[in-house]
Structures are given as C-alpha cells and as structure tokens.
Amino acid sequence: MIESVDYQMLGENIRRARLDSNLTQEELAEAVECNASHISNIENNYTKVSLPTLVSISNVLETSIDYLVRDSYNNKKTGIESEILLEMSKYNDRKREELLRIAKVL
C-alpha cells in the first residue's frame, strides 16, 4: 500500500521546529535560499515542499527529516527516536550519561 505524505502535519512540524529555533519565516527562507512566502505556503499546506528544500529546511533547523515527516509513518516512533538521537549528539559524554539516567527513570 502506498502511503502519502501528510503535508499539513509536515508544515505544522516545520513551523514548530522553526519557532523552537527562534527563527522567523524570513530568516528561514534566507537560510534556505527561497522567499518567505514559499516558507509560509509550505507551513500552511498551500504548496508541497520539494525534497531539496525539505533537506535544506531540515539542515537549517538542525532536525531530521524523519522528525518532520513523522506523522506520515506507520511507525511514528522512528522519527521521534531520530530526533532524540540528534539532540543527544549535541552534548558531551557526561551530559549524555545524565540524560540516559533521566530517560531510564522516566
């Protein structure tokens, strides 16, 4: 069975990641080398994002494509696991060990 991408959720995930990165649509557009209206159209599901643009957005927002498209997966935990690994890679070994201990408690 061919599944389709949930572009509405993809746009919402991009918006959420952009806001978490404290970027405006204009700043993201400049970094991705497109215009702000294109970012707005992607976030509001007025247009479908191309793969090259999605890769650029993912890189600028320092998140994974898996995380952005996680709502289109049958196995949603894959995207979340990728995002956790990505976040943990930003820390040194000591901090990662602390986070692991916290995760085990949860």
Jmol script that loads the backbone (N, CA, C; Angstrom):
load data "model"
ATOM      1  N   MET A   1       0.833  -1.169   0.000  1.00  0.00           N
ATOM      2  CA  MET A   1       0.000   0.000   0.000  1.00  0.00           C
ATOM      3  C   MET A   1       0.889   1.247   0.000  1.00  0.00           C
ATOM      4  N   ILE A   2       0.614   2.169  -0.883  1.00  0.00           N
ATOM      5  CA  ILE A   2       1.371   3.412  -0.973  1.00  0.00           C
ATOM      6  C   ILE A   2       0.750   4.429  -0.030  1.00  0.00           C
ATOM      7  N   GLU A   3       1.559   4.932   0.844  1.00  0.00           N
ATOM      8  CA  GLU A   3       1.115   5.953   1.784  1.00  0.00           C
ATOM      9  C   GLU A   3       1.485   7.326   1.230  1.00  0.00           C
ATOM     10  N   SER A   4       0.719   8.317   1.549  1.00  0.00           N
ATOM     11  CA  SER A   4       1.047   9.664   1.105  1.00  0.00           C
ATOM     12  C   SER A   4       1.580  10.475   2.280  1.00  0.00           C
ATOM     13  N   VAL A   5       2.265  11.521   1.936  1.00  0.00           N
ATOM     14  CA  VAL A   5       2.814  12.410   2.953  1.00  0.00           C
ATOM     15  C   VAL A   5       1.697  13.310   3.461  1.00  0.00           C
ATOM     16  N   ASP A   6       1.615  13.458   4.764  1.00  0.00           N
ATOM     17  CA  ASP A   6       0.654  14.376   5.370  1.00  0.00           C
ATOM     18  C   ASP A   6       1.286  15.766   5.361  1.00  0.00           C
ATOM     19  N   TYR A   7       1.051  16.509   4.265  1.00  0.00           N
ATOM     20  CA  TYR A   7       1.698  17.810   4.090  1.00  0.00           C
ATOM     21  C   TYR A   7       1.220  18.841   5.102  1.00  0.00           C
ATOM     22  N   GLN A   8      -0.005  18.695   5.577  1.00  0.00           N
ATOM     23  CA  GLN A   8      -0.488  19.622   6.601  1.00  0.00           C
ATOM     24  C   GLN A   8       0.334  19.461   7.882  1.00  0.00           C
ATOM     25  N   MET A   9       0.528  18.218   8.312  1.00  0.00           N
ATOM     26  CA  MET A   9       1.320  17.978   9.522  1.00  0.00           C
ATOM     27  C   MET A   9       2.786  18.306   9.281  1.00  0.00           C
ATOM     28  N   LEU A  10       3.286  18.043   8.089  1.00  0.00           N
ATOM     29  CA  LEU A  10       4.666  18.399   7.761  1.00  0.00           C
ATOM     30  C   LEU A  10       4.862  19.901   7.922  1.00  0.00           C
ATOM     31  N   GLY A  11       3.926  20.679   7.390  1.00  0.00           N
ATOM     32  CA  GLY A  11       4.011  22.137   7.522  1.00  0.00           C
ATOM     33  C   GLY A  11       3.964  22.583   8.971  1.00  0.00           C
ATOM     34  N   GLU A  12       3.084  21.947   9.750  1.00  0.00           N
ATOM     35  CA  GLU A  12       2.999  22.284  11.172  1.00  0.00           C
ATOM     36  C   GLU A  12       4.284  21.912  11.905  1.00  0.00           C
ATOM     37  N   ASN A  13       4.871  20.775  11.548  1.00  0.00           N
ATOM     38  CA  ASN A  13       6.123  20.362  12.185  1.00  0.00           C
ATOM     39  C   ASN A  13       7.263  21.309  11.821  1.00  0.00           C
ATOM     40  N   ILE A  14       7.277  21.768  10.575  1.00  0.00           N
ATOM     41  CA  ILE A  14       8.296  22.740  10.167  1.00  0.00           C
ATOM     42  C   ILE A  14       8.111  24.030  10.946  1.00  0.00           C
ATOM     43  N   ARG A  15       6.861  24.501  11.054  1.00  0.00           N
ATOM     44  CA  ARG A  15       6.589  25.731  11.806  1.00  0.00           C
ATOM     45  C   ARG A  15       7.046  25.586  13.263  1.00  0.00           C
ATOM     46  N   ARG A  16       6.700  24.461  13.877  1.00  0.00           N
ATOM     47  CA  ARG A  16       7.069  24.224  15.274  1.00  0.00           C
ATOM     48  C   ARG A  16       8.596  24.221  15.434  1.00  0.00           C
ATOM     49  N   ALA A  17       9.286  23.522  14.539  1.00  0.00           N
ATOM     50  CA  ALA A  17      10.748  23.456  14.611  1.00  0.00           C
ATOM     51  C   ALA A  17      11.368  24.832  14.357  1.00  0.00           C
ATOM     52  N   ARG A  18      10.768  25.600  13.450  1.00  0.00           N
ATOM     53  CA  ARG A  18      11.266  26.953  13.173  1.00  0.00           C
ATOM     54  C   ARG A  18      11.112  27.837  14.395  1.00  0.00           C
ATOM     55  N   LEU A  19       9.955  27.782  15.020  1.00  0.00           N
ATOM     56  CA  LEU A  19       9.727  28.597  16.216  1.00  0.00           C
ATOM     57  C   LEU A  19      10.628  28.149  17.366  1.00  0.00           C
ATOM     58  N   ASP A  20      10.834  26.839  17.501  1.00  0.00           N
ATOM     59  CA  ASP A  20      11.745  26.325  18.531  1.00  0.00           C
ATOM     60  C   ASP A  20      13.174  26.821  18.300  1.00  0.00           C
ATOM     61  N   SER A  21      13.498  27.084  17.038  1.00  0.00           N
ATOM     62  CA  SER A  21      14.829  27.594  16.694  1.00  0.00           C
ATOM     63  C   SER A  21      14.882  29.116  16.736  1.00  0.00           C
ATOM     64  N   ASN A  22      13.767  29.731  17.146  1.00  0.00           N
ATOM     65  CA  ASN A  22      13.663  31.190  17.229  1.00  0.00           C
ATOM     66  C   ASN A  22      13.968  31.878  15.908  1.00  0.00           C
ATOM     67  N   LEU A  23      13.451  31.307  14.827  1.00  0.00           N
ATOM     68  CA  LEU A  23      13.633  31.888  13.502  1.00  0.00           C
ATOM     69  C   LEU A  23      12.298  32.388  12.967  1.00  0.00           C
ATOM     70  N   THR A  24      12.336  33.490  12.250  1.00  0.00           N
ATOM     71  CA  THR A  24      11.164  33.958  11.529  1.00  0.00           C
ATOM     72  C   THR A  24      11.098  33.220  10.195  1.00  0.00           C
ATOM     73  N   GLN A  25       9.970  33.337   9.533  1.00  0.00           N
ATOM     74  CA  GLN A  25       9.873  32.752   8.195  1.00  0.00           C
ATOM     75  C   GLN A  25      10.897  33.386   7.262  1.00  0.00           C
ATOM     76  N   GLU A  26      11.115  34.672   7.425  1.00  0.00           N
ATOM     77  CA  GLU A  26      12.077  35.384   6.587  1.00  0.00           C
ATOM     78  C   GLU A  26      13.498  34.861   6.810  1.00  0.00           C
ATOM     79  N   GLU A  27      13.856  34.632   8.066  1.00  0.00           N
ATOM     80  CA  GLU A  27      15.200  34.126   8.372  1.00  0.00           C
ATOM     81  C   GLU A  27      15.396  32.717   7.839  1.00  0.00           C
ATOM     82  N   LEU A  28      14.387  31.876   7.991  1.00  0.00           N
ATOM     83  CA  LEU A  28      14.481  30.522   7.463  1.00  0.00           C
ATOM     84  C   LEU A  28      14.573  30.556   5.943  1.00  0.00           C
ATOM     85  N   ALA A  29      13.756  31.380   5.319  1.00  0.00           N
ATOM     86  CA  ALA A  29      13.768  31.489   3.852  1.00  0.00           C
ATOM     87  C   ALA A  29      15.132  31.934   3.345  1.00  0.00           C
ATOM     88  N   GLU A  30      15.723  32.901   4.021  1.00  0.00           N
ATOM     89  CA  GLU A  30      17.040  33.378   3.611  1.00  0.00           C
ATOM     90  C   GLU A  30      18.082  32.261   3.719  1.00  0.00           C
ATOM     91  N   ALA A  31      18.028  31.511   4.804  1.00  0.00           N
ATOM     92  CA  ALA A  31      18.991  30.426   5.006  1.00  0.00           C
ATOM     93  C   ALA A  31      18.786  29.294   4.002  1.00  0.00           C
ATOM     94  N   VAL A  32      17.539  29.077   3.602  1.00  0.00           N
ATOM     95  CA  VAL A  32      17.203  28.006   2.664  1.00  0.00           C
ATOM     96  C   VAL A  32      17.336  28.480   1.214  1.00  0.00           C
ATOM     97  N   GLU A  33      17.469  29.790   1.056  1.00  0.00           N
ATOM     98  CA  GLU A  33      17.585  30.421  -0.260  1.00  0.00           C
ATOM     99  C   GLU A  33      16.298  30.308  -1.071  1.00  0.00           C
ATOM    100  N   CYS A  34      15.216  30.702  -0.421  1.00  0.00           N
ATOM    101  CA  CYS A  34      13.930  30.836  -1.108  1.00  0.00           C
ATOM    102  C   CYS A  34      13.282  32.089  -0.544  1.00  0.00           C
ATOM    103  N   ASN A  35      12.021  32.330  -0.860  1.00  0.00           N
ATOM    104  CA  ASN A  35      11.395  33.527  -0.295  1.00  0.00           C
ATOM    105  C   ASN A  35      10.458  33.156   0.850  1.00  0.00           C
ATOM    106  N   ALA A  36      10.173  34.135   1.672  1.00  0.00           N
ATOM    107  CA  ALA A  36       9.373  33.906   2.876  1.00  0.00           C
ATOM    108  C   ALA A  36       7.975  33.410   2.541  1.00  0.00           C
ATOM    109  N   SER A  37       7.419  33.852   1.426  1.00  0.00           N
ATOM    110  CA  SER A  37       6.075  33.395   1.068  1.00  0.00           C
ATOM    111  C   SER A  37       6.085  31.895   0.759  1.00  0.00           C
ATOM    112  N   HIS A  38       7.189  31.370   0.240  1.00  0.00           N
ATOM    113  CA  HIS A  38       7.287  29.934  -0.017  1.00  0.00           C
ATOM    114  C   HIS A  38       7.274  29.167   1.311  1.00  0.00           C
ATOM    115  N   ILE A  39       8.019  29.654   2.299  1.00  0.00           N
ATOM    116  CA  ILE A  39       8.016  29.021   3.623  1.00  0.00           C
ATOM    117  C   ILE A  39       6.609  29.068   4.210  1.00  0.00           C
ATOM    118  N   SER A  40       5.954  30.213   4.094  1.00  0.00           N
ATOM    119  CA  SER A  40       4.581  30.353   4.589  1.00  0.00           C
ATOM    120  C   SER A  40       3.656  29.367   3.889  1.00  0.00           C
ATOM    121  N   ASN A  41       3.789  29.239   2.573  1.00  0.00           N
ATOM    122  CA  ASN A  41       2.940  28.320   1.814  1.00  0.00           C
ATOM    123  C   ASN A  41       3.184  26.872   2.220  1.00  0.00           C
ATOM    124  N   ILE A  42       4.421  26.523   2.519  1.00  0.00           N
ATOM    125  CA  ILE A  42       4.740  25.160   2.979  1.00  0.00           C
ATOM    126  C   ILE A  42       4.117  24.930   4.355  1.00  0.00           C
ATOM    127  N   GLU A  43       4.321  25.881   5.267  1.00  0.00           N
ATOM    128  CA  GLU A  43       3.800  25.725   6.624  1.00  0.00           C
ATOM    129  C   GLU A  43       2.274  25.671   6.663  1.00  0.00           C
ATOM    130  N   ASN A  44       1.624  26.339   5.720  1.00  0.00           N
ATOM    131  CA  ASN A  44       0.159  26.396   5.702  1.00  0.00           C
ATOM    132  C   ASN A  44      -0.470  25.421   4.712  1.00  0.00           C
ATOM    133  N   ASN A  45       0.355  24.526   4.154  1.00  0.00           N
ATOM    134  CA  ASN A  45      -0.108  23.474   3.254  1.00  0.00           C
ATOM    135  C   ASN A  45      -0.759  24.023   1.986  1.00  0.00           C
ATOM    136  N   TYR A  46      -0.239  25.160   1.497  1.00  0.00           N
ATOM    137  CA  TYR A  46      -0.714  25.687   0.223  1.00  0.00           C
ATOM    138  C   TYR A  46       0.123  25.153  -0.929  1.00  0.00           C
ATOM    139  N   THR A  47       1.305  24.637  -0.600  1.00  0.00           N
ATOM    140  CA  THR A  47       2.183  24.058  -1.611  1.00  0.00           C
ATOM    141  C   THR A  47       2.935  22.894  -0.993  1.00  0.00           C
ATOM    142  N   LYS A  48       3.334  21.966  -1.836  1.00  0.00           N
ATOM    143  CA  LYS A  48       4.114  20.824  -1.366  1.00  0.00           C
ATOM    144  C   LYS A  48       5.593  21.194  -1.426  1.00  0.00           C
ATOM    145  N   VAL A  49       6.329  20.806  -0.413  1.00  0.00           N
ATOM    146  CA  VAL A  49       7.750  21.110  -0.349  1.00  0.00           C
ATOM    147  C   VAL A  49       8.513  20.084  -1.189  1.00  0.00           C
ATOM    148  N   SER A  50       9.504  20.552  -1.935  1.00  0.00           N
ATOM    149  CA  SER A  50      10.341  19.635  -2.713  1.00  0.00           C
ATOM    150  C   SER A  50      11.353  18.973  -1.776  1.00  0.00           C
ATOM    151  N   LEU A  51      11.875  17.847  -2.190  1.00  0.00           N
ATOM    152  CA  LEU A  51      12.861  17.147  -1.371  1.00  0.00           C
ATOM    153  C   LEU A  51      14.102  18.000  -1.123  1.00  0.00           C
ATOM    154  N   PRO A  52      14.685  18.659  -2.138  1.00  0.00           N
ATOM    155  CA  PRO A  52      15.861  19.508  -1.853  1.00  0.00           C
ATOM    156  C   PRO A  52      15.560  20.616  -0.841  1.00  0.00           C
ATOM    157  N   THR A  53      14.382  21.215  -0.942  1.00  0.00           N
ATOM    158  CA  THR A  53      14.019  22.267   0.016  1.00  0.00           C
ATOM    159  C   THR A  53      13.809  21.680   1.400  1.00  0.00           C
ATOM    160  N   LEU A  54      13.183  20.512   1.475  1.00  0.00           N
ATOM    161  CA  LEU A  54      12.986  19.856   2.766  1.00  0.00           C
ATOM    162  C   LEU A  54      14.322  19.526   3.417  1.00  0.00           C
ATOM    163  N   VAL A  55      15.274  19.064   2.637  1.00  0.00           N
ATOM    164  CA  VAL A  55      16.611  18.770   3.170  1.00  0.00           C
ATOM    165  C   VAL A  55      17.244  20.054   3.696  1.00  0.00           C
ATOM    166  N   SER A  56      17.141  21.133   2.947  1.00  0.00           N
ATOM    167  CA  SER A  56      17.709  22.415   3.391  1.00  0.00           C
ATOM    168  C   SER A  56      17.044  22.908   4.670  1.00  0.00           C
ATOM    169  N   ILE A  57      15.725  22.823   4.721  1.00  0.00           N
ATOM    170  CA  ILE A  57      14.994  23.237   5.922  1.00  0.00           C
ATOM    171  C   ILE A  57      15.440  22.403   7.116  1.00  0.00           C
ATOM    172  N   SER A  58      15.526  21.105   6.920  1.00  0.00           N
ATOM    173  CA  SER A  58      15.957  20.201   7.981  1.00  0.00           C
ATOM    174  C   SER A  58      17.345  20.570   8.489  1.00  0.00           C
ATOM    175  N   ASN A  59      18.253  20.848   7.569  1.00  0.00           N
ATOM    176  CA  ASN A  59      19.623  21.214   7.961  1.00  0.00           C
ATOM    177  C   ASN A  59      19.655  22.535   8.720  1.00  0.00           C
ATOM    178  N   VAL A  60      18.930  23.524   8.233  1.00  0.00           N
ATOM    179  CA  VAL A  60      18.922  24.837   8.894  1.00  0.00           C
ATOM    180  C   VAL A  60      18.312  24.729  10.288  1.00  0.00           C
ATOM    181  N   LEU A  61      17.257  23.938  10.415  1.00  0.00           N
ATOM    182  CA  LEU A  61      16.582  23.809  11.713  1.00  0.00           C
ATOM    183  C   LEU A  61      17.260  22.786  12.621  1.00  0.00           C
ATOM    184  N   GLU A  62      18.326  22.171  12.113  1.00  0.00           N
ATOM    185  CA  GLU A  62      19.081  21.170  12.872  1.00  0.00           C
ATOM    186  C   GLU A  62      18.163  20.094  13.428  1.00  0.00           C
ATOM    187  N   THR A  63      17.314  19.583  12.554  1.00  0.00           N
ATOM    188  CA  THR A  63      16.416  18.500  12.896  1.00  0.00           C
ATOM    189  C   THR A  63      16.473  17.473  11.778  1.00  0.00           C
ATOM    190  N   SER A  64      15.853  16.340  11.989  1.00  0.00           N
ATOM    191  CA  SER A  64      15.885  15.302  10.966  1.00  0.00           C
ATOM    192  C   SER A  64      14.629  15.357  10.103  1.00  0.00           C
ATOM    193  N   ILE A  65      14.771  14.914   8.883  1.00  0.00           N
ATOM    194  CA  ILE A  65      13.606  14.797   8.013  1.00  0.00           C
ATOM    195  C   ILE A  65      12.626  13.807   8.626  1.00  0.00           C
ATOM    196  N   ASP A  66      13.163  12.738   9.231  1.00  0.00           N
ATOM    197  CA  ASP A  66      12.302  11.759   9.912  1.00  0.00           C
ATOM    198  C   ASP A  66      11.365  12.459  10.892  1.00  0.00           C
ATOM    199  N   TYR A  67      11.918  13.373  11.659  1.00  0.00           N
ATOM    200  CA  TYR A  67      11.121  14.065  12.666  1.00  0.00           C
ATOM    201  C   TYR A  67      10.042  14.929  12.004  1.00  0.00           C
ATOM    202  N   LEU A  68      10.410  15.604  10.928  1.00  0.00           N
ATOM    203  CA  LEU A  68       9.457  16.493  10.263  1.00  0.00           C
ATOM    204  C   LEU A  68       8.315  15.730   9.599  1.00  0.00           C
ATOM    205  N   VAL A  69       8.589  14.540   9.075  1.00  0.00           N
ATOM    206  CA  VAL A  69       7.547  13.772   8.372  1.00  0.00           C
ATOM    207  C   VAL A  69       6.992  12.630   9.220  1.00  0.00           C
ATOM    208  N   ARG A  70       7.265  12.638  10.501  1.00  0.00           N
ATOM    209  CA  ARG A  70       6.902  11.523  11.384  1.00  0.00           C
ATOM    210  C   ARG A  70       5.423  11.174  11.354  1.00  0.00           C
ATOM    211  N   ASP A  71       4.572  12.134  11.066  1.00  0.00           N
ATOM    212  CA  ASP A  71       3.131  11.880  11.052  1.00  0.00           C
ATOM    213  C   ASP A  71       2.697  11.063   9.837  1.00  0.00           C
ATOM    214  N   SER A  72       3.586  10.885   8.876  1.00  0.00           N
ATOM    215  CA  SER A  72       3.270  10.088   7.692  1.00  0.00           C
ATOM    216  C   SER A  72       3.747   8.655   7.814  1.00  0.00           C
ATOM    217  N   TYR A  73       4.470   8.347   8.875  1.00  0.00           N
ATOM    218  CA  TYR A  73       4.974   6.991   9.090  1.00  0.00           C
ATOM    219  C   TYR A  73       3.917   6.112   9.730  1.00  0.00           C
ATOM    220  N   ASN A  74       3.937   4.841   9.367  1.00  0.00           N
ATOM    221  CA  ASN A  74       3.127   3.878  10.109  1.00  0.00           C
ATOM    222  C   ASN A  74       3.727   3.665  11.486  1.00  0.00           C
ATOM    223  N   ASN A  75       5.043   3.721  11.566  1.00  0.00           N
ATOM    224  CA  ASN A  75       5.766   3.541  12.817  1.00  0.00           C
ATOM    225  C   ASN A  75       6.290   4.909  13.250  1.00  0.00           C
ATOM    226  N   LYS A  76       5.463   5.653  13.965  1.00  0.00           N
ATOM    227  CA  LYS A  76       5.784   7.037  14.307  1.00  0.00           C
ATOM    228  C   LYS A  76       6.987   7.178  15.235  1.00  0.00           C
ATOM    229  N   LYS A  77       7.308   6.151  15.990  1.00  0.00           N
ATOM    230  CA  LYS A  77       8.411   6.290  16.935  1.00  0.00           C
ATOM    231  C   LYS A  77       9.750   6.464  16.227  1.00  0.00           C
ATOM    232  N   THR A  78       9.855   6.052  14.967  1.00  0.00           N
ATOM    233  CA  THR A  78      11.102   6.179  14.237  1.00  0.00           C
ATOM    234  C   THR A  78      11.565   7.640  14.179  1.00  0.00           C
ATOM    235  N   GLY A  79      10.670   8.542  13.838  1.00  0.00           N
ATOM    236  CA  GLY A  79      11.023   9.955  13.753  1.00  0.00           C
ATOM    237  C   GLY A  79      11.393  10.528  15.106  1.00  0.00           C
ATOM    238  N   ILE A  80      10.675  10.146  16.132  1.00  0.00           N
ATOM    239  CA  ILE A  80      10.969  10.642  17.471  1.00  0.00           C
ATOM    240  C   ILE A  80      12.316  10.113  17.948  1.00  0.00           C
ATOM    241  N   GLU A  81      12.592   8.841  17.684  1.00  0.00           N
ATOM    242  CA  GLU A  81      13.885   8.279  18.066  1.00  0.00           C
ATOM    243  C   GLU A  81      15.027   8.991  17.348  1.00  0.00           C
ATOM    244  N   SER A  82      14.828   9.312  16.087  1.00  0.00           N
ATOM    245  CA  SER A  82      15.852  10.042  15.338  1.00  0.00           C
ATOM    246  C   SER A  82      16.085  11.418  15.941  1.00  0.00           C
ATOM    247  N   GLU A  83      15.011  12.082  16.332  1.00  0.00           N
ATOM    248  CA  GLU A  83      15.134  13.410  16.924  1.00  0.00           C
ATOM    249  C   GLU A  83      15.852  13.345  18.270  1.00  0.00           C
ATOM    250  N   ILE A  84      15.554  12.329  19.067  1.00  0.00           N
ATOM    251  CA  ILE A  84      16.242  12.160  20.356  1.00  0.00           C
ATOM    252  C   ILE A  84      17.732  11.960  20.128  1.00  0.00           C
ATOM    253  N   LEU A  85      18.081  11.105  19.182  1.00  0.00           N
ATOM    254  CA  LEU A  85      19.498  10.869  18.883  1.00  0.00           C
ATOM    255  C   LEU A  85      20.175  12.133  18.386  1.00  0.00           C
ATOM    256  N   LEU A  86      19.490  12.886  17.552  1.00  0.00           N
ATOM    257  CA  LEU A  86      20.041  14.136  17.046  1.00  0.00           C
ATOM    258  C   LEU A  86      20.297  15.115  18.185  1.00  0.00           C
ATOM    259  N   GLU A  87      19.339  15.246  19.083  1.00  0.00           N
ATOM    260  CA  GLU A  87      19.506  16.156  20.216  1.00  0.00           C
ATOM    261  C   GLU A  87      20.654  15.702  21.119  1.00  0.00           C
ATOM    262  N   MET A  88      20.720  14.414  21.367  1.00  0.00           N
ATOM    263  CA  MET A  88      21.766  13.899  22.264  1.00  0.00           C
ATOM    264  C   MET A  88      23.156  14.089  21.667  1.00  0.00           C
ATOM    265  N   SER A  89      23.255  14.085  20.346  1.00  0.00           N
ATOM    266  CA  SER A  89      24.564  14.240  19.712  1.00  0.00           C
ATOM    267  C   SER A  89      25.159  15.627  19.948  1.00  0.00           C
ATOM    268  N   LYS A  90      24.346  16.562  20.383  1.00  0.00           N
ATOM    269  CA  LYS A  90      24.804  17.931  20.630  1.00  0.00           C
ATOM    270  C   LYS A  90      25.525  18.073  21.971  1.00  0.00           C
ATOM    271  N   TYR A  91      25.446  17.036  22.820  1.00  0.00           N
ATOM    272  CA  TYR A  91      26.003  17.128  24.161  1.00  0.00           C
ATOM    273  C   TYR A  91      27.273  16.300  24.298  1.00  0.00           C
ATOM    274  N   ASN A  92      28.060  16.633  25.319  1.00  0.00           N
ATOM    275  CA  ASN A  92      29.257  15.849  25.602  1.00  0.00           C
ATOM    276  C   ASN A  92      28.870  14.555  26.315  1.00  0.00           C
ATOM    277  N   ASP A  93      29.840  13.661  26.495  1.00  0.00           N
ATOM    278  CA  ASP A  93      29.563  12.339  27.070  1.00  0.00           C
ATOM    279  C   ASP A  93      28.935  12.429  28.460  1.00  0.00           C
ATOM    280  N   ARG A  94      29.425  13.338  29.278  1.00  0.00           N
ATOM    281  CA  ARG A  94      28.901  13.464  30.637  1.00  0.00           C
ATOM    282  C   ARG A  94      27.418  13.831  30.620  1.00  0.00           C
ATOM    283  N   LYS A  95      27.066  14.787  29.793  1.00  0.00           N
ATOM    284  CA  LYS A  95      25.678  15.237  29.701  1.00  0.00           C
ATOM    285  C   LYS A  95      24.796  14.123  29.124  1.00  0.00           C
ATOM    286  N   ARG A  96      25.315  13.375  28.138  1.00  0.00           N
ATOM    287  CA  ARG A  96      24.541  12.264  27.568  1.00  0.00           C
ATOM    288  C   ARG A  96      24.277  11.197  28.616  1.00  0.00           C
ATOM    289  N   GLU A  97      25.256  10.922  29.481  1.00  0.00           N
ATOM    290  CA  GLU A  97      25.064   9.943  30.548  1.00  0.00           C
ATOM    291  C   GLU A  97      23.983  10.407  31.514  1.00  0.00           C
ATOM    292  N   GLU A  98      23.971  11.711  31.822  1.00  0.00           N
ATOM    293  CA  GLU A  98      22.929  12.268  32.691  1.00  0.00           C
ATOM    294  C   GLU A  98      21.553  12.102  32.041  1.00  0.00           C
ATOM    295  N   LEU A  99      21.470  12.412  30.762  1.00  0.00           N
ATOM    296  CA  LEU A  99      20.198  12.290  30.053  1.00  0.00           C
ATOM    297  C   LEU A  99      19.731  10.839  29.992  1.00  0.00           C
ATOM    298  N   LEU A 100      20.668   9.918  29.826  1.00  0.00           N
ATOM    299  CA  LEU A 100      20.317   8.500  29.813  1.00  0.00           C
ATOM    300  C   LEU A 100      19.744   8.073  31.158  1.00  0.00           C
ATOM    301  N   ARG A 101      20.355   8.528  32.257  1.00  0.00           N
ATOM    302  CA  ARG A 101      19.846   8.197  33.583  1.00  0.00           C
ATOM    303  C   ARG A 101      18.426   8.754  33.764  1.00  0.00           C
ATOM    304  N   ILE A 102      18.198   9.971  33.280  1.00  0.00           N
ATOM    305  CA  ILE A 102      16.871  10.569  33.381  1.00  0.00           C
ATOM    306  C   ILE A 102      15.865   9.761  32.553  1.00  0.00           C
ATOM    307  N   ALA A 103      16.243   9.372  31.352  1.00  0.00           N
ATOM    308  CA  ALA A 103      15.352   8.598  30.483  1.00  0.00           C
ATOM    309  C   ALA A 103      14.995   7.255  31.122  1.00  0.00           C
ATOM    310  N   LYS A 104      15.943   6.633  31.773  1.00  0.00           N
ATOM    311  CA  LYS A 104      15.675   5.353  32.420  1.00  0.00           C
ATOM    312  C   LYS A 104      14.686   5.499  33.561  1.00  0.00           C
ATOM    313  N   VAL A 105      14.750   6.641  34.270  1.00  0.00           N
ATOM    314  CA  VAL A 105      13.824   6.884  35.364  1.00  0.00           C
ATOM    315  C   VAL A 105      12.412   7.089  34.816  1.00  0.00           C
ATOM    316  N   LEU A 106      12.339   7.769  33.691  1.00  0.00           N
ATOM    317  CA  LEU A 106      11.017   8.037  33.088  1.00  0.00           C
ATOM    318  C   LEU A 106      10.415   6.765  32.576  1.00  0.00           C
TER     319      LEU A 106
END
end "model"
wireframe off; spacefill off
backbone 0.3
color backbone group
